[in-house]
Every structure is written in structure tokens, then in C-alpha cells.
Amino acid sequence: MAGSALRCQFPNLTPMLGYATTGRRRSTAAPVSGRAYHMNLNWWRYVASMPEPRVLVIEDVDETPGFGALVGELHAVIGLALNCIGYVTNGAVRDLAAVGLSGFTGSPVT
């Protein structure tokens, strides 16, 4: 449940509507494979298999959500290449200015 803390980080962009492509991430532990989460090709294959337009919905499952950033400019660029239109997360977001300039809509829960 998102609650009242859900807010759009980029109100100048149009609202997004798409198919939720869900995942769970942890920033306090290393990924199961690869050096970084963006290198997990199984995750990106899953994303690409979902209907379009896609909205990445990523849950931070750390004991304290937001301890580390789950989404940033690199994820936005990859997401856009895979026809994702934005993301929703309860975790932290890095590179917020660059993500906003990319046109990738963001709705972090804070």
C-alpha cells in the first residue's frame, strides 16, 4: 500500500499509465549475480517480456527502505530503451535531475 507519502517527483511531465512490471530489490546486499543490479540480464528480459507501456514498480525490501538508491539515471536509460515510461518505488532515487531530464517519470514513495 502506497499511502499518502506517494508523490510525483516530476510534476511537469504528463501522468503515466502502463502495465506494472514488479520487482523487489535490496540495496544493502550484493545482487545474486553480477556486480550491480543493472547487470542482471534476467531482470531486464523479464521487463522486456511484459506488455507495453511498462511502469517499473520496484520495492525496496531492506530493513530500512531508502538506505541505498535503487533507481538512477542508468536504470532510466535502460528502462526507456525497453519502452518503460517510469517507475514507482518506496526506495531512494539517485541522479534525480538526470532522470527528470531523460523524460522518465518518477514517483518515489518517501
The first five atom37 places (N, CA, C, CB, O) and aatype in JSON, in Angstrom:
{
  "aatype": [12, 0, 7, 15, 0, 10, 1, 4, 5, 13, 14, 2, 10, 16, 14, 12, 10, 7, 18, 0, 16, 16, 7, 1, 1, 1, 15, 16, 0, 0, 14, 19, 15, 7, 1, 0, 18, 8, 12, 2, 10, 2, 17, 17, 1, 18, 19, 0, 15, 12, 14, 6, 14, 1, 19, 10, 19, 9, 6, 3, 19, 3, 6, 16, 14, 7, 13, 7, 0, 10, 19, 7, 6, 10, 8, 0, 19, 9, 7, 10, 0, 10, 2, 4, 9, 7, 18, 19, 16, 2, 7, 0, 19, 1, 3, 10, 0, 0, 19, 7, 10, 15, 7, 13, 16, 7, 15, 14, 19, 16],
  "atom_mask": [
    [1, 1, 1, 1, 1],
    [1, 1, 1, 1, 1],
    [1, 1, 1, 0, 1],
    [1, 1, 1, 1, 1],
    [1, 1, 1, 1, 1],
    [1, 1, 1, 1, 1],
    [1, 1, 1, 1, 1],
    [1, 1, 1, 1, 1],
    [1, 1, 1, 1, 1],
    [1, 1, 1, 1, 1],
    [1, 1, 1, 1, 1],
    [1, 1, 1, 1, 1],
    [1, 1, 1, 1, 1],
    [1, 1, 1, 1, 1],
    [1, 1, 1, 1, 1],
    [1, 1, 1, 1, 1],
    [1, 1, 1, 1, 1],
    [1, 1, 1, 0, 1],
    [1, 1, 1, 1, 1],
    [1, 1, 1, 1, 1],
    [1, 1, 1, 1, 1],
    [1, 1, 1, 1, 1],
    [1, 1, 1, 0, 1],
    [1, 1, 1, 1, 1],
    [1, 1, 1, 1, 1],
    [1, 1, 1, 1, 1],
    [1, 1, 1, 1, 1],
    [1, 1, 1, 1, 1],
    [1, 1, 1, 1, 1],
    [1, 1, 1, 1, 1],
    [1, 1, 1, 1, 1],
    [1, 1, 1, 1, 1],
    [1, 1, 1, 1, 1],
    [1, 1, 1, 0, 1],
    [1, 1, 1, 1, 1],
    [1, 1, 1, 1, 1],
    [1, 1, 1, 1, 1],
    [1, 1, 1, 1, 1],
    [1, 1, 1, 1, 1],
    [1, 1, 1, 1, 1],
    [1, 1, 1, 1, 1],
    [1, 1, 1, 1, 1],
    [1, 1, 1, 1, 1],
    [1, 1, 1, 1, 1],
    [1, 1, 1, 1, 1],
    [1, 1, 1, 1, 1],
    [1, 1, 1, 1, 1],
    [1, 1, 1, 1, 1],
    [1, 1, 1, 1, 1],
    [1, 1, 1, 1, 1],
    [1, 1, 1, 1, 1],
    [1, 1, 1, 1, 1],
    [1, 1, 1, 1, 1],
    [1, 1, 1, 1, 1],
    [1, 1, 1, 1, 1],
    [1, 1, 1, 1, 1],
    [1, 1, 1, 1, 1],
    [1, 1, 1, 1, 1],
    [1, 1, 1, 1, 1],
    [1, 1, 1, 1, 1],
    [1, 1, 1, 1, 1],
    [1, 1, 1, 1, 1],
    [1, 1, 1, 1, 1],
    [1, 1, 1, 1, 1],
    [1, 1, 1, 1, 1],
    [1, 1, 1, 0, 1],
    [1, 1, 1, 1, 1],
    [1, 1, 1, 0, 1],
    [1, 1, 1, 1, 1],
    [1, 1, 1, 1, 1],
    [1, 1, 1, 1, 1],
    [1, 1, 1, 0, 1],
    [1, 1, 1, 1, 1],
    [1, 1, 1, 1, 1],
    [1, 1, 1, 1, 1],
    [1, 1, 1, 1, 1],
    [1, 1, 1, 1, 1],
    [1, 1, 1, 1, 1],
    [1, 1, 1, 0, 1],
    [1, 1, 1, 1, 1],
    [1, 1, 1, 1, 1],
    [1, 1, 1, 1, 1],
    [1, 1, 1, 1, 1],
    [1, 1, 1, 1, 1],
    [1, 1, 1, 1, 1],
    [1, 1, 1, 0, 1],
    [1, 1, 1, 1, 1],
    [1, 1, 1, 1, 1],
    [1, 1, 1, 1, 1],
    [1, 1, 1, 1, 1],
    [1, 1, 1, 0, 1],
    [1, 1, 1, 1, 1],
    [1, 1, 1, 1, 1],
    [1, 1, 1, 1, 1],
    [1, 1, 1, 1, 1],
    [1, 1, 1, 1, 1],
    [1, 1, 1, 1, 1],
    [1, 1, 1, 1, 1],
    [1, 1, 1, 1, 1],
    [1, 1, 1, 0, 1],
    [1, 1, 1, 1, 1],
    [1, 1, 1, 1, 1],
    [1, 1, 1, 0, 1],
    [1, 1, 1, 1, 1],
    [1, 1, 1, 1, 1],
    [1, 1, 1, 0, 1],
    [1, 1, 1, 1, 1],
    [1, 1, 1, 1, 1],
    [1, 1, 1, 1, 1],
    [1, 1, 1, 1, 1]
  ],
  "atom_positions": [
    [[0.84, -1.17, 0.0], [0.0, 0.0, 0.0], [0.89, 1.24, 0.0], [-0.96, -0.01, 1.22], [1.81, 1.34, 0.82]],
    [[0.65, 2.16, -0.89], [1.5, 3.33, -1.04], [1.27, 4.37, 0.05], [1.26, 3.96, -2.39], [2.23, 4.95, 0.54]],
    [[0.06, 4.61, 0.42], [-0.21, 5.61, 1.45], [-0.12, 7.02, 0.92], [0.0, 0.0, 0.0], [0.03, 7.24, -0.28]],
    [[-0.19, 7.99, 1.82], [-0.22, 9.39, 1.42], [1.15, 9.94, 1.06], [-0.81, 10.21, 2.53], [1.25, 11.06, 0.57]],
    [[2.21, 9.19, 1.29], [3.56, 9.67, 1.0], [3.91, 9.59, -0.48], [4.57, 8.9, 1.81], [4.92, 10.14, -0.89]],
    [[3.11, 8.92, -1.27], [3.37, 8.79, -2.7], [3.27, 10.16, -3.35], [2.39, 7.78, -3.36], [2.26, 10.85, -3.21]],
    [[4.32, 10.54, -4.05], [4.3, 11.83, -4.71], [5.12, 11.78, -5.98], [4.82, 12.94, -3.78], [6.1, 11.04, -6.07]],
    [[4.72, 12.55, -6.94], [5.42, 12.61, -8.22], [6.62, 13.53, -8.08], [4.47, 13.11, -9.34], [6.49, 14.65, -7.58]],
    [[7.78, 13.07, -8.51], [8.99, 13.87, -8.45], [9.11, 14.82, -9.64], [10.21, 12.96, -8.4], [9.9, 15.76, -9.61]],
    [[8.31, 14.58, -10.68], [8.39, 15.38, -11.89], [7.0, 15.84, -12.32], [9.07, 14.58, -13.03], [6.47, 15.34, -13.31]],
    [[6.39, 16.78, -11.59], [5.03, 17.19, -11.89], [4.88, 17.89, -13.24], [4.54, 18.1, -10.82], [3.76, 18.04, -13.73]],
    [[5.98, 18.32, -13.85], [5.91, 18.96, -15.16], [5.69, 17.94, -16.28], [7.19, 19.74, -15.42], [5.32, 18.32, -17.39]],
    [[5.9, 16.66, -16.0], [5.67, 15.62, -17.0], [4.22, 15.15, -16.93], [6.64, 14.42, -16.8], [3.57, 15.3, -15.89]],
    [[3.73, 14.6, -18.01], [2.36, 14.1, -18.03], [2.23, 12.88, -17.14], [1.92, 13.77, -19.46], [3.22, 12.17, -16.92]],
    [[1.04, 12.61, -16.61], [0.84, 11.41, -15.79], [1.15, 10.16, -16.6], [-0.61, 11.35, -15.25], [1.04, 10.15, -17.83]],
    [[1.55, 9.1, -15.89], [1.87, 7.86, -16.59], [0.8, 6.81, -16.31], [3.26, 7.33, -16.16], [0.19, 6.78, -15.24]],
    [[0.59, 5.98, -17.28], [-0.35, 4.88, -17.17], [0.24, 3.73, -17.97], [-1.79, 5.27, -17.68], [0.5, 3.86, -19.17]],
    [[0.44, 2.59, -17.31], [1.02, 1.46, -18.01], [0.88, 0.19, -17.19], [0.0, 0.0, 0.0], [0.23, 0.19, -16.15]],
    [[1.48, -0.87, -17.67], [1.43, -2.17, -17.01], [2.55, -2.25, -15.97], [1.56, -3.32, -18.04], [3.72, -1.98, -16.27]],
    [[2.19, -2.61, -14.75], [3.18, -2.72, -13.68], [4.11, -3.89, -13.94], [2.49, -2.88, -12.32], [3.67, -5.02, -14.12]],
    [[5.39, -3.59, -13.95], [6.44, -4.6, -14.06], [7.13, -4.59, -12.7], [7.46, -4.3, -15.26], [7.94, -3.71, -12.41]],
    [[6.82, -5.58, -11.88], [7.21, -5.53, -10.48], [8.49, -6.27, -10.18], [6.11, -6.08, -9.63], [8.84, -7.25, -10.83]],
    [[9.19, -5.76, -9.17], [10.41, -6.4, -8.7], [10.69, -5.99, -7.27], [0.0, 0.0, 0.0], [10.13, -5.01, -6.77]],
    [[11.55, -6.74, -6.63], [11.98, -6.45, -5.26], [13.48, -6.36, -5.26], [11.47, -7.54, -4.25], [14.16, -7.23, -5.81]],
    [[14.02, -5.32, -4.64], [15.46, -5.11, -4.61], [15.9, -4.79, -3.19], [15.88, -3.99, -5.57], [15.12, -4.34, -2.36]],
    [[17.16, -5.02, -2.96], [17.78, -4.74, -1.67], [19.08, -4.0, -1.97], [18.04, -6.07, -0.83], [19.89, -4.47, -2.77]],
    [[19.27, -2.85, -1.35], [20.48, -2.08, -1.62], [21.59, -2.39, -0.62], [20.17, -0.59, -1.6], [22.74, -2.01, -0.84]],
    [[21.27, -3.08, 0.46], [22.28, -3.37, 1.48], [22.97, -4.71, 1.25], [21.65, -3.35, 2.85], [23.84, -5.09, 2.03]],
    [[22.6, -5.42, 0.21], [23.23, -6.71, -0.11], [23.61, -6.73, -1.58], [22.27, -7.91, 0.24], [22.95, -6.09, -2.41]],
    [[24.65, -7.45, -1.9], [25.07, -7.58, -3.29], [24.03, -8.34, -4.1], [26.44, -8.29, -3.38], [23.31, -9.18, -3.54]],
    [[23.92, -8.06, -5.4], [23.0, -8.8, -6.24], [23.35, -10.28, -6.29], [22.99, -8.22, -7.65], [24.48, -10.67, -6.0]],
    [[22.38, -11.1, -6.65], [22.6, -12.54, -6.75], [23.65, -12.85, -7.8], [21.29, -13.26, -7.08], [24.46, -13.76, -7.62]],
    [[23.64, -12.09, -8.9], [24.65, -12.29, -9.93], [25.11, -10.93, -10.45], [24.11, -13.16, -11.09], [24.35, -9.97, -10.42]],
    [[26.34, -10.85, -10.91], [26.89, -9.6, -11.42], [27.34, -8.68, -10.29], [0.0, 0.0, 0.0], [27.13, -8.96, -9.11]],
    [[27.96, -7.58, -10.69], [28.45, -6.62, -9.7], [27.38, -5.63, -9.27], [29.64, -5.87, -10.25], [27.46, -5.07, -8.17]],
    [[26.38, -5.41, -10.13], [25.35, -4.41, -9.84], [24.01, -4.89, -10.38], [25.72, -3.03, -10.46], [23.96, -5.72, -11.29]],
    [[22.94, -4.36, -9.82], [21.61, -4.8, -10.23], [21.31, -4.52, -11.7], [20.57, -4.14, -9.37], [20.58, -5.29, -12.33]],
    [[21.85, -3.44, -12.24], [21.55, -3.14, -13.65], [22.18, -4.19, -14.58], [22.06, -1.75, -14.01], [21.83, -4.24, -15.76]],
    [[23.1, -5.02, -14.07], [23.73, -6.05, -14.88], [22.94, -7.36, -14.9], [25.13, -6.3, -14.38], [23.34, -8.32, -15.56]],
    [[21.83, -7.42, -14.18], [21.03, -8.64, -14.09], [20.19, -8.78, -15.36], [20.12, -8.62, -12.83], [19.09, -8.23, -15.44]],
    [[20.7, -9.5, -16.33], [20.0, -9.64, -17.61], [18.67, -10.37, -17.48], [20.88, -10.36, -18.6], [17.76, -10.13, -18.26]],
    [[18.55, -11.27, -16.5], [17.27, -11.95, -16.29], [16.19, -10.94, -15.93], [17.38, -13.02, -15.19], [15.05, -11.05, -16.39]],
    [[16.54, -9.95, -15.09], [15.58, -8.9, -14.73], [15.15, -8.13, -15.97], [16.19, -7.94, -13.69], [13.95, -7.93, -16.17]],
    [[16.08, -7.7, -16.81], [15.74, -6.91, -17.99], [14.99, -7.74, -19.02], [17.0, -6.32, -18.61], [14.14, -7.21, -19.74]],
    [[15.28, -9.05, -19.11], [14.49, -9.92, -20.0], [13.04, -10.01, -19.51], [15.11, -11.34, -20.07], [12.11, -9.98, -20.32]],
    [[12.87, -10.12, -18.2], [11.53, -10.12, -17.61], [10.81, -8.82, -17.95], [11.6, -10.32, -16.07], [9.65, -8.83, -18.37]],
    [[11.49, -7.71, -17.78], [10.89, -6.41, -18.09], [10.45, -6.38, -19.55], [11.88, -5.26, -17.8], [9.33, -5.97, -19.85]],
    [[11.32, -6.81, -20.45], [11.01, -6.8, -21.88], [9.86, -7.73, -22.25], [12.23, -7.17, -22.68], [9.23, -7.53, -23.28]],
    [[9.59, -8.74, -21.42], [8.52, -9.69, -21.73], [7.13, -9.17, -21.36], [8.77, -10.99, -21.02], [6.12, -9.76, -21.76]],
    [[7.06, -8.09, -20.6], [5.79, -7.56, -20.13], [5.13, -6.71, -21.21], [5.99, -6.73, -18.86], [5.81, -6.19, -22.09]],
    [[3.78, -6.56, -21.15], [3.09, -5.7, -22.12], [3.55, -4.25, -22.01], [1.56, -5.79, -21.93], [4.06, -3.82, -20.97]],
    [[3.35, -3.51, -23.07], [3.71, -2.08, -23.1], [2.45, -1.23, -23.02], [4.51, -1.74, -24.38], [1.38, -1.69, -23.4]],
    [[2.57, -0.02, -22.54], [3.73, 0.6, -21.92], [3.97, 0.03, -20.53], [3.56, 2.12, -21.85], [3.03, -0.4, -19.86]],
    [[5.22, 0.03, -20.11], [5.61, -0.58, -18.85], [5.92, 0.48, -17.8], [6.83, -1.5, -19.05], [6.5, 1.53, -18.1]],
    [[5.53, 0.21, -16.57], [5.91, 1.04, -15.43], [6.67, 0.13, -14.47], [4.65, 1.71, -14.74], [6.12, -0.86, -13.99]],
    [[7.92, 0.46, -14.19], [8.71, -0.33, -13.24], [8.21, -0.01, -11.83], [10.24, -0.02, -13.38], [8.17, 1.15, -11.43]],
    [[7.85, -1.04, -11.1], [7.39, -0.89, -9.72], [8.36, -1.72, -8.88], [5.87, -1.37, -9.52], [8.28, -2.94, -8.84]],
    [[9.28, -1.02, -8.2], [10.38, -1.69, -7.52], [10.26, -1.46, -6.02], [11.74, -1.18, -8.04], [10.29, -0.32, -5.54]],
    [[10.12, -2.55, -5.28], [10.02, -2.47, -3.83], [11.4, -2.62, -3.2], [9.06, -3.55, -3.29], [12.14, -3.55, -3.52]],
    [[11.73, -1.71, -2.32], [12.97, -1.81, -1.54], [12.64, -2.68, -0.34], [13.53, -0.38, -1.11], [11.87, -2.27, 0.53]],
    [[13.21, -3.89, -0.27], [12.9, -4.83, 0.8], [13.93, -4.82, 1.93], [12.79, -6.22, 0.24], [13.95, -5.72, 2.77]],
    [[14.79, -3.8, 1.95], [15.73, -3.65, 3.06], [14.98, -3.39, 4.36], [16.72, -2.5, 2.78], [13.83, -2.95, 4.35]],
    [[15.64, -3.68, 5.46], [15.03, -3.41, 6.77], [14.66, -1.94, 6.89], [16.0, -3.81, 7.91], [13.62, -1.6, 7.46]],
    [[15.49, -1.06, 6.36], [15.2, 0.37, 6.3], [15.17, 0.78, 4.84], [16.26, 1.2, 7.1], [16.22, 1.07, 4.27]],
    [[13.98, 0.82, 4.2], [13.91, 1.21, 2.79], [14.52, 2.59, 2.57], [12.45, 1.21, 2.31], [14.35, 3.49, 3.39]],
    [[15.23, 2.74, 1.46], [15.85, 4.01, 1.13], [17.28, 4.14, 1.62], [0.0, 0.0, 0.0], [17.89, 5.19, 1.44]],
    [[17.83, 3.09, 2.23], [19.21, 3.13, 2.7], [20.17, 3.38, 1.54], [19.57, 1.82, 3.42], [21.13, 4.13, 1.68]],
    [[19.9, 2.76, 0.42], [20.69, 2.95, -0.8], [19.74, 3.16, -1.97], [0.0, 0.0, 0.0], [18.59, 2.73, -1.91]],
    [[20.21, 3.8, -3.01], [19.37, 4.09, -4.16], [19.15, 2.85, -5.01], [19.99, 5.2, -5.01], [20.08, 2.1, -5.29]],
    [[17.91, 2.64, -5.41], [17.55, 1.51, -6.27], [17.48, 1.91, -7.73], [16.22, 0.92, -5.83], [17.7, 1.08, -8.62]],
    [[17.19, 3.17, -7.99], [16.94, 3.64, -9.35], [17.76, 4.91, -9.56], [15.42, 3.9, -9.6], [17.91, 5.72, -8.65]],
    [[18.28, 5.07, -10.76], [19.02, 6.27, -11.11], [19.03, 6.47, -12.61], [0.0, 0.0, 0.0], [18.23, 5.87, -13.33]],
    [[19.94, 7.3, -13.08], [19.99, 7.64, -14.49], [20.19, 6.41, -15.38], [21.1, 8.64, -14.74], [19.54, 6.29, -16.42]],
    [[21.07, 5.5, -14.99], [21.32, 4.31, -15.8], [20.06, 3.45, -15.92], [22.45, 3.48, -15.18], [19.74, 2.98, -17.02]],
    [[19.34, 3.25, -14.81], [18.09, 2.49, -14.88], [17.07, 3.21, -15.75], [17.52, 2.28, -13.47], [16.32, 2.55, -16.48]],
    [[17.02, 4.53, -15.7], [16.09, 5.29, -16.53], [16.39, 5.09, -18.01], [16.14, 6.78, -16.17], [15.48, 4.88, -18.81]],
    [[17.66, 5.16, -18.37], [18.05, 5.0, -19.77], [17.72, 3.59, -20.26], [19.56, 5.29, -19.95], [17.19, 3.42, -21.36]],
    [[18.04, 2.58, -19.47], [17.72, 1.2, -19.85], [16.21, 1.04, -19.92], [18.32, 0.19, -18.84], [15.69, 0.43, -20.87]],
    [[15.49, 1.57, -18.94], [14.03, 1.48, -18.94], [13.42, 2.12, -20.18], [0.0, 0.0, 0.0], [12.53, 1.53, -20.79]],
    [[13.89, 3.29, -20.54], [13.37, 3.95, -21.75], [13.64, 3.11, -22.99], [13.99, 5.34, -21.91], [12.79, 3.02, -23.88]],
    [[14.83, 2.49, -23.07], [15.16, 1.64, -24.21], [14.24, 0.42, -24.3], [16.62, 1.17, -24.11], [14.02, -0.13, -25.38]],
    [[13.7, 0.01, -23.15], [12.78, -1.14, -23.11], [11.31, -0.71, -23.1], [13.08, -2.0, -21.87], [10.44, -1.49, -22.72]],
    [[11.06, 0.52, -23.51], [9.7, 1.07, -23.58], [9.0, 1.14, -22.23], [8.87, 0.26, -24.52], [7.79, 0.95, -22.14]],
    [[9.78, 1.41, -21.19], [9.21, 1.7, -19.88], [8.98, 3.21, -19.84], [10.15, 1.21, -18.7], [9.77, 3.98, -20.39]],
    [[7.91, 3.62, -19.18], [7.61, 5.04, -19.15], [7.92, 5.68, -17.81], [6.16, 5.26, -19.49], [7.9, 6.9, -17.69]],
    [[8.21, 4.87, -16.79], [8.51, 5.44, -15.49], [8.62, 4.37, -14.44], [0.0, 0.0, 0.0], [8.67, 3.18, -14.73]],
    [[8.66, 4.82, -13.19], [8.82, 3.88, -12.08], [8.12, 4.41, -10.84], [10.31, 3.64, -11.8], [7.86, 5.6, -10.7]],
    [[7.84, 3.48, -9.97], [7.3, 3.77, -8.65], [8.12, 2.93, -7.68], [5.74, 3.44, -8.55], [8.34, 1.75, -7.92]],
    [[8.57, 3.54, -6.59], [9.37, 2.81, -5.62], [9.19, 3.39, -4.23], [10.84, 2.84, -6.01], [8.86, 4.56, -4.07]],
    [[9.41, 2.56, -3.23], [9.48, 3.03, -1.85], [10.92, 3.27, -1.45], [8.81, 2.03, -0.9], [11.2, 3.62, -0.3]],
    [[11.85, 3.09, -2.39], [13.27, 3.24, -2.13], [13.8, 4.6, -2.56], [0.0, 0.0, 0.0], [13.05, 5.47, -3.01]],
    [[15.08, 4.76, -2.4], [15.74, 6.02, -2.76], [16.05, 6.06, -4.25], [17.03, 6.19, -1.95], [16.19, 5.03, -4.91]],
    [[16.15, 7.28, -4.76], [16.45, 7.52, -6.17], [17.69, 8.41, -6.24], [15.23, 8.17, -6.93], [17.77, 9.42, -5.54]],
    [[18.63, 8.04, -7.07], [19.82, 8.88, -7.26], [19.75, 9.53, -8.64], [21.15, 8.03, -7.11], [18.92, 9.14, -9.47]],
    [[20.59, 10.5, -8.89], [20.65, 11.18, -10.19], [19.29, 11.77, -10.58], [21.13, 10.21, -11.28], [18.91, 11.72, -11.75]],
    [[18.57, 12.31, -9.62], [17.2, 12.75, -9.85], [17.1, 13.78, -10.98], [16.63, 13.34, -8.58], [16.18, 13.7, -11.8]],
    [[18.01, 14.73, -11.05], [17.96, 15.74, -12.11], [18.12, 15.09, -13.48], [19.05, 16.8, -11.89], [17.4, 15.43, -14.42]],
    [[19.07, 14.17, -13.62], [19.3, 13.49, -14.9], [18.12, 12.61, -15.27], [20.58, 12.66, -14.85], [17.75, 12.52, -16.44]],
    [[17.53, 11.95, -14.29], [16.35, 11.12, -14.55], [15.22, 12.01, -15.06], [15.9, 10.36, -13.26], [14.53, 11.64, -16.01]],
    [[15.03, 13.16, -14.45], [13.99, 14.09, -14.88], [14.21, 14.58, -16.3], [0.0, 0.0, 0.0], [13.26, 14.69, -17.07]],
    [[15.44, 14.89, -16.64], [15.75, 15.36, -17.99], [15.56, 14.27, -19.04], [17.18, 15.87, -18.05], [15.31, 14.57, -20.21]],
    [[15.66, 13.02, -18.62], [15.51, 11.91, -19.57], [14.06, 11.73, -20.03], [16.0, 10.62, -18.94], [13.81, 11.1, -21.05]],
    [[13.11, 12.29, -19.27], [11.7, 12.1, -19.6], [11.1, 10.89, -18.94], [0.0, 0.0, 0.0], [9.93, 10.58, -19.14]],
    [[11.89, 10.19, -18.15], [11.44, 9.01, -17.42], [10.69, 9.5, -16.18], [12.64, 8.05, -17.03], [11.3, 10.11, -15.31]],
    [[9.41, 9.25, -16.1], [8.59, 9.73, -14.99], [8.95, 8.99, -13.74], [7.12, 9.57, -15.29], [9.18, 7.79, -13.79]],
    [[9.0, 9.66, -12.63], [9.32, 9.02, -11.36], [8.31, 9.33, -10.29], [0.0, 0.0, 0.0], [7.85, 10.47, -10.17]],
    [[7.95, 8.34, -9.51], [7.04, 8.53, -8.39], [7.55, 7.79, -7.17], [5.64, 8.04, -8.76], [6.94, 6.81, -6.74]],
    [[8.67, 8.25, -6.59], [9.16, 7.57, -5.4], [8.25, 7.79, -4.2], [10.55, 8.04, -5.06], [7.65, 8.85, -4.06]],
    [[8.15, 6.79, -3.36], [7.44, 6.91, -2.1], [8.45, 7.36, -1.08], [6.75, 5.56, -1.68], [9.51, 6.74, -0.94]],
    [[8.16, 8.42, -0.35], [9.1, 8.89, 0.67], [8.47, 8.87, 2.03], [9.59, 10.28, 0.35], [9.12, 9.23, 3.01]]
  ]
}
